[in-house]
Amino acid sequence: MMEPSVFQSFFLIFTGAAVVATIALYTRQPLLVAYIALGMIMGPFGLQFITNIELISEISRVGIVFLLFLLGLDMQPKALFSVLKQATHIGLISSAVFASAGYAIGWAFGFSHIENLIIGMAMMFSSTIIGIKLLPTTVLHHKHTGDLMVGLLLLQDFLAIICLMILLSGDLGKVDLSTMGKTFLALPIIAFAAWAFVKWGLLKLIQKFDRFHEYIFLVAIGWCMGLAELSESLGLSAEIGAFIAGITLATSPISQYIAISLKPLRDFFLIIFFFSIGARFNLELLPSVALSAIAMATMVLVLKPVSYRFLLRHHSEQNRLAWDIGFRLGQISEFSLLIAFVAFNASLIGEKASTLIQATAIITFLVSSYIVIFNYPNPIAVSDKLRRD
């Protein structure tokens, strides 16, 4: 079959997404599940309508960048520092627990020591996209929940960067400490430079030309993508750069206008992201990892909510809030998929271990989305009582 052009791929993705979204709404199913299922059906391991998944995945990453940018726009810097103090202790302990559990299950199913270490790494993180996508932004939801979740997800983002740097070295026993030191030194430098540029440059431009809405739209995108690229070039992630770009604009009166303007663009790319998750999954290898994937996913879906509930209650959070956050973070992450991809390319794990991580990601994405959508306030709930935007 001939490789479809980018235009044809977009036609297939969005026309297909419109059809499956309609079916999902009629049958009261989450839309995220429909997009992943569409990717499995149309991707290279399904009907093979779309086979250039690397290009689609790269395009979809823009959605994650916009998601973090909008997240930064909704958070005040003082609130961020306050919540990071609380989240650090919880994030480090929970990550150690999840990594140990992942290693143990991998060992029980006969994977090698190195593979188990990487499987454990992949289990540490929760999905930023699902966590934030299903979190209401209105005052109808407890604002503290969002702040605490953001703190935990950002801390996991830093841990993921460390893990990826170790994997990219090609040897789990050797880490370039000087490179890692430079990377983390770059973080405060980027943050201060961004704050200074916004205060003495960007806000003055926005104030001068705020009548031209197209200009504000372009400046916002340029600022987001520019800082994301700078951050990545200095060894951090594009997502962290986008978040810094957003939070430096958060105190500006124009921040909410920018957030509203960019949400449709974010959703456009996030549909592609969830499609690419389904399309990447090798269905032919599923039987060989089915039992281990079910065991691993069950561990994640049970252990993560229970662990977060225990740790948050220990820090005097309300019981309902602790369970709320636990279930919202009760899956593994898009970073887990990236870890599997990098480790497989570096020949640190085999295809079976990589497929196990991918299968666990998809199962936990689907089940945790169902749990949140049917039980907690969220923007895409099928119940009017729970729907919040």
C-alpha positions as CSV (number, residue, x, y, z in Angstrom):
1,M,0.0,0.0,0.0
2,M,1.3,3.5,-0.9
3,E,2.4,5.7,2.0
4,P,-0.3,8.4,2.5
5,S,0.8,12.0,2.4
6,V,0.7,14.2,5.5
7,F,-2.6,15.7,4.3
8,Q,-4.1,12.2,3.7
9,S,-2.9,11.1,7.1
10,F,-4.6,14.0,8.7
11,F,-7.7,13.3,6.8
12,L,-7.8,9.7,8.0
13,I,-7.0,10.6,11.6
14,F,-9.5,13.4,12.1
15,T,-12.3,12.0,10.0
16,G,-11.8,8.7,11.8
17,A,-11.6,10.5,15.1
18,A,-14.9,12.3,14.4
19,V,-16.6,9.0,13.6
20,V,-15.3,7.1,16.7
21,A,-15.9,10.1,18.9
22,T,-19.6,10.1,17.8
23,I,-19.8,6.4,18.5
24,A,-18.1,6.9,21.9
25,L,-20.5,9.6,22.9
26,Y,-23.5,7.6,22.0
27,T,-22.2,4.6,23.9
28,R,-21.0,6.8,26.8
29,Q,-17.3,5.9,26.5
30,P,-14.3,8.2,27.1
31,L,-13.0,10.0,24.0
32,L,-9.4,9.2,24.8
33,V,-10.1,5.5,24.6
34,A,-11.7,6.0,21.2
35,Y,-8.6,7.8,19.8
36,I,-6.2,5.1,21.0
37,A,-8.5,2.4,19.5
38,L,-8.6,4.3,16.2
39,G,-4.7,4.3,16.2
40,M,-4.7,0.5,16.7
41,I,-7.2,0.0,13.9
42,M,-5.6,2.3,11.3
43,G,-1.9,1.9,12.3
44,P,0.8,-0.3,10.8
45,F,-0.2,-3.3,13.0
46,G,-3.9,-2.9,12.1
47,L,-5.3,-2.0,8.7
48,Q,-2.1,-0.2,7.7
49,F,-3.8,2.9,6.4
50,I,-1.1,5.0,8.2
51,T,2.4,3.6,8.5
52,N,4.6,6.6,9.0
53,I,4.1,6.7,12.8
54,E,7.4,8.3,13.6
55,L,6.3,11.5,11.7
56,I,2.9,11.4,13.4
57,S,4.4,10.9,16.8
58,E,6.8,13.9,16.3
59,I,3.9,16.1,15.2
60,S,1.8,15.0,18.2
61,R,4.5,16.1,20.6
62,V,3.5,19.7,20.0
63,G,0.3,18.9,21.9
64,I,2.3,18.0,25.0
65,V,4.3,21.2,24.7
66,F,1.1,23.3,24.5
67,L,-0.5,21.4,27.3
68,L,2.4,22.3,29.6
69,F,2.4,25.9,28.4
70,L,-1.3,26.3,29.2
71,L,-0.6,24.6,32.6
72,G,2.0,27.2,33.4
73,L,-0.4,30.0,32.4
74,D,-2.9,28.8,35.0
75,M,-0.4,28.6,37.9
76,Q,1.1,31.4,40.0
77,P,4.8,31.2,40.7
78,K,4.3,31.4,44.5
79,A,1.9,28.6,44.4
80,L,4.3,26.4,42.4
81,F,7.2,26.8,44.9
82,S,4.9,26.1,47.8
83,V,3.5,22.9,46.3
84,L,6.9,21.7,45.2
85,K,8.1,21.7,48.8
86,Q,5.3,19.3,49.7
87,A,5.4,17.2,46.5
88,T,9.2,16.5,46.6
89,H,9.0,14.1,49.5
90,I,5.9,12.4,48.3
91,G,7.2,12.1,44.7
92,L,10.6,10.6,45.7
93,I,9.1,8.0,48.0
94,S,6.3,7.0,45.6
95,S,8.8,6.7,42.7
96,A,11.0,4.3,44.7
97,V,8.0,2.2,45.6
98,F,6.7,2.0,42.0
99,A,10.2,1.2,40.6
100,S,10.7,-1.6,43.1
101,A,7.3,-3.1,42.4
102,G,8.0,-2.9,38.6
103,Y,11.4,-4.6,39.0
104,A,9.8,-7.4,41.2
105,I,7.1,-8.2,38.6
106,G,9.6,-8.1,35.8
107,W,11.8,-10.5,37.7
108,A,8.9,-12.8,38.4
109,F,8.2,-13.1,34.6
110,G,11.9,-13.9,33.8
111,F,13.2,-10.7,32.4
112,S,16.9,-9.9,32.8
113,H,18.3,-7.6,35.5
114,I,18.9,-4.7,33.2
115,E,15.4,-5.1,31.6
116,N,13.9,-5.1,35.1
117,L,15.7,-1.9,36.0
118,I,14.3,-0.2,33.0
119,I,10.9,-1.7,33.5
120,G,11.1,-0.3,37.1
121,M,12.1,3.1,35.7
122,A,9.1,3.1,33.4
123,M,6.7,2.4,36.2
124,M,7.8,5.5,38.2
125,F,5.9,8.1,36.2
126,S,2.3,9.1,35.7
127,S,0.9,10.7,32.6
128,T,1.0,14.5,32.4
129,I,-1.4,14.5,29.5
130,I,-4.1,12.3,31.1
131,G,-3.7,13.8,34.6
132,I,-4.1,17.4,33.3
133,K,-6.5,16.6,30.5
134,L,-9.0,15.1,33.0
135,L,-8.5,17.9,35.6
136,P,-11.2,20.6,35.6
137,T,-9.9,24.2,35.4
138,T,-13.0,25.9,36.9
139,V,-13.5,26.9,40.5
140,L,-16.0,24.1,40.8
141,H,-13.0,21.8,41.5
142,H,-10.6,22.0,44.5
143,K,-7.7,24.2,43.2
144,H,-5.3,22.6,45.7
145,T,-5.8,19.3,43.9
146,G,-4.5,20.8,40.7
147,D,-1.5,22.5,42.3
148,L,-0.5,19.3,44.1
149,M,-0.8,17.2,41.0
150,V,1.3,19.7,39.0
151,G,4.0,19.6,41.6
152,L,4.1,15.8,41.5
153,L,4.1,15.7,37.7
154,L,6.9,18.3,37.5
155,L,9.1,16.4,39.9
156,Q,8.5,13.2,37.9
157,D,9.5,15.2,34.8
158,F,12.9,16.0,36.4
159,L,13.3,12.3,37.4
160,A,12.4,11.2,33.8
161,I,15.2,13.5,32.5
162,I,17.7,11.9,34.8
163,C,16.5,8.4,33.6
164,L,16.7,9.3,29.9
165,M,20.2,10.8,30.4
166,I,21.4,7.5,31.9
167,L,19.8,5.5,29.1
168,L,21.2,7.7,26.4
169,S,24.7,7.1,27.8
170,G,24.2,3.5,26.7
171,D,25.3,2.1,30.0
172,L,23.3,2.0,33.2
173,G,26.5,1.9,35.2
174,K,28.1,5.0,33.7
175,V,26.6,8.5,33.9
176,D,28.3,11.7,32.8
177,L,27.9,13.7,36.0
178,S,29.4,16.9,34.5
179,T,26.8,16.8,31.7
180,M,24.0,16.2,34.2
181,G,25.3,19.0,36.4
182,K,25.3,21.4,33.5
183,T,21.8,20.4,32.6
184,F,20.4,21.1,36.0
185,L,22.4,24.3,36.3
186,A,20.6,25.4,33.1
187,L,17.2,25.2,34.8
188,P,17.5,28.3,37.0
189,I,19.3,30.2,34.3
190,I,16.6,29.6,31.8
191,A,13.9,30.5,34.4
192,F,15.6,33.8,35.4
193,A,16.3,34.7,31.7
194,A,12.7,34.0,30.8
195,W,11.3,36.0,33.7
196,A,13.5,39.0,32.8
197,F,12.7,38.8,29.1
198,V,8.9,38.7,29.8
199,K,9.1,41.6,32.3
200,W,11.2,44.0,30.2
201,G,10.4,42.9,26.7
202,L,7.5,40.6,25.9
203,L,4.9,42.3,28.1
204,K,5.7,45.7,26.7
205,L,5.2,44.4,23.2
206,I,1.9,42.7,24.1
207,Q,0.7,45.9,25.8
208,K,1.6,48.0,22.8
209,F,0.0,45.8,20.2
210,D,-2.8,44.1,22.3
211,R,-5.5,45.3,19.8
212,F,-4.1,43.0,17.2
213,H,-5.3,39.5,18.3
214,E,-3.5,37.7,15.6
215,Y,-0.2,39.2,16.8
216,I,-0.9,38.1,20.4
217,F,-1.6,34.6,19.2
218,L,1.6,34.4,17.2
219,V,3.8,35.9,20.0
220,A,2.3,33.4,22.5
221,I,3.1,30.4,20.2
222,G,6.6,31.8,19.4
223,W,7.4,32.3,23.0
224,C,6.2,28.8,24.0
225,M,8.0,27.0,21.2
226,G,11.1,29.1,21.4
227,L,11.7,28.5,25.1
228,A,10.8,24.8,24.6
229,E,13.5,24.5,22.0
230,L,16.0,26.4,24.1
231,S,15.3,24.1,27.0
232,E,15.8,21.0,25.0
233,S,19.0,22.2,23.4
234,L,20.4,22.7,26.9
235,G,19.6,19.2,28.0
236,L,16.3,19.7,29.7
237,S,13.0,18.7,28.1
238,A,10.9,20.8,25.7
239,E,8.0,20.3,28.2
240,I,9.8,22.0,31.0
241,G,10.7,24.9,28.7
242,A,7.1,25.3,27.7
243,F,6.0,25.2,31.4
244,I,8.5,27.9,32.2
245,A,7.2,30.0,29.3
246,G,3.7,29.7,30.6
247,I,4.4,30.4,34.3
248,T,6.4,33.6,33.4
249,L,3.3,34.9,31.7
250,A,0.9,33.7,34.4
251,T,0.8,37.0,36.3
252,S,0.0,39.0,33.2
253,P,-3.6,40.2,32.6
254,I,-3.4,38.7,29.1
255,S,-2.6,35.1,30.3
256,Q,-6.2,33.9,30.3
257,Y,-6.9,35.3,26.9
258,I,-3.8,33.4,25.6
259,A,-4.9,30.2,27.4
260,I,-8.4,30.4,25.8
261,S,-7.0,31.1,22.3
262,L,-4.6,28.1,22.4
263,K,-6.8,25.4,23.8
264,P,-8.3,24.4,20.4
265,L,-4.7,24.1,19.0
266,R,-3.7,22.0,22.0
267,D,-6.6,19.6,21.5
268,F,-5.8,19.3,17.8
269,F,-2.4,17.9,18.6
270,L,-3.5,15.8,21.5
271,I,-5.9,13.9,19.3
272,I,-2.8,13.0,17.1
273,F,-0.9,12.1,20.3
274,F,-3.5,9.5,21.5
275,F,-3.8,8.2,18.0
276,S,-0.1,7.6,17.8
277,I,-0.1,5.7,21.1
278,G,-2.5,3.2,19.6
279,A,-0.8,3.0,16.2
280,R,2.7,2.3,17.8
281,F,1.5,-0.8,19.6
282,N,2.6,-4.1,18.0
283,L,-0.5,-6.3,18.3
284,E,1.5,-9.3,17.0
285,L,3.6,-9.4,20.2
286,L,0.7,-9.0,22.5
287,P,0.1,-12.8,23.2
288,S,3.7,-13.2,24.4
289,V,3.4,-10.4,27.1
290,A,-0.3,-10.5,27.8
291,L,-0.1,-12.2,31.2
292,S,2.9,-10.0,32.4
293,A,1.2,-6.9,31.1
294,I,-2.0,-7.6,33.0
295,A,0.0,-8.3,36.1
296,M,2.0,-5.1,35.7
297,A,-1.0,-3.0,34.9
298,T,-2.9,-4.4,37.9
299,M,0.0,-3.4,40.1
300,V,0.1,0.1,38.8
301,L,-3.7,0.6,38.9
302,V,-3.9,-0.6,42.5
303,L,-0.5,0.4,44.0
304,K,-0.4,4.0,42.7
305,P,-3.8,5.2,44.2
306,V,-3.1,3.4,47.5
307,S,0.4,4.8,47.8
308,Y,-0.6,8.4,47.0
309,R,-3.5,8.1,49.3
310,F,-1.3,6.9,52.2
311,L,1.5,9.5,51.5
312,L,-0.9,12.4,51.1
313,R,-2.9,11.5,54.2
314,H,0.4,11.3,56.1
315,H,0.9,15.0,55.0
316,S,-2.5,15.9,56.4
317,E,-4.4,16.1,53.2
318,Q,-8.1,15.2,53.2
319,N,-9.0,11.6,52.5
320,R,-11.2,12.4,49.5
321,L,-8.5,14.6,48.0
322,A,-5.9,11.9,48.6
323,W,-7.9,9.3,46.7
324,D,-8.8,11.8,44.0
325,I,-5.1,12.5,43.2
326,G,-4.2,8.9,43.6
327,F,-6.7,7.7,40.9
328,R,-5.9,10.6,38.6
329,L,-2.2,9.6,38.7
330,G,-3.0,5.9,38.6
331,Q,-1.3,5.1,35.3
332,I,2.2,5.1,33.7
333,S,3.4,7.9,31.5
334,E,4.2,9.0,28.0
335,F,7.7,9.2,29.4
336,S,7.5,5.5,30.0
337,L,6.9,4.9,26.3
338,L,9.9,7.1,25.5
339,I,12.1,5.2,28.0
340,A,11.1,1.9,26.3
341,F,11.9,3.4,22.9
342,V,15.3,4.8,23.9
343,A,16.3,1.6,25.8
344,F,15.3,-0.7,22.9
345,N,17.3,1.4,20.4
346,A,20.3,1.3,22.8
347,S,19.9,-2.5,22.9
348,L,19.4,-2.4,26.7
349,I,16.1,-4.3,26.5
350,G,14.6,-6.7,24.0
351,E,11.4,-6.2,22.0
352,K,9.4,-8.3,24.5
353,A,10.3,-6.0,27.4
354,S,9.6,-2.9,25.3
355,T,6.2,-4.4,24.3
356,L,5.4,-5.1,28.0
357,I,6.0,-1.4,28.8
358,Q,3.8,-0.3,25.9
359,A,1.0,-2.7,26.8
360,T,1.1,-1.6,30.4
361,A,0.9,2.0,29.3
362,I,-2.1,1.5,27.1
363,I,-4.0,-0.7,29.7
364,T,-3.4,1.8,32.5
365,F,-4.2,4.8,30.2
366,L,-7.6,3.2,29.4
367,V,-8.6,1.9,32.8
368,S,-7.4,4.9,34.8
369,S,-9.3,7.2,32.3
370,Y,-12.5,5.2,32.9
371,I,-12.1,5.4,36.6
372,V,-11.7,9.2,36.6
373,I,-14.3,9.9,33.9
374,F,-17.0,7.9,35.7
375,N,-16.1,8.8,39.3
376,Y,-14.5,12.3,39.6
377,P,-15.1,15.8,38.1
378,N,-13.5,16.1,34.7
379,P,-14.1,18.0,31.4
380,I,-15.1,15.0,29.3
381,A,-17.3,13.1,31.8
382,V,-20.3,11.3,30.2
383,S,-22.4,12.3,33.3
384,D,-23.6,15.9,33.5
385,K,-23.1,15.8,37.2
386,L,-19.4,15.2,36.9
387,R,-18.6,17.3,33.8
388,R,-16.5,20.3,34.6
389,D,-14.5,22.5,32.2
